[in-house]
Amino acid sequence: MANCLIYQEFVSKYDSIIKGGILDFENHNIYTYLDKEFENELIINPNFIVWYIKCKLGKIRISSSSNQNQSWENEVEKILAGD
């Protein structure tokens, strides 16, 4: 499946900063978006860490050392909704 490969590529690329679990989204546009955002974050914050990206009570939750978590959650929700 293409989305599995995208997921695996994303996890592999960010293996050194991912300290927890990452949800396997069917919509690979989410990984494209987060890839761009994480690349930018690593420029600003070289010690950037992601603890998890998950779905809790029907909402996307991102826990990281960035102050952009809520913004990323909102954008991922929009992508999932097809906006």
Buried (B, 14 or more C-beta within 10 A) or exposed (E): EEBEEBBEEBBEBBEEBBEEEBBBBEBBEBBEBBBEBBEEBBEEBEEBBBBBBBEEEEEBBBBBBBEBBEEBBEBBEEBBEEE
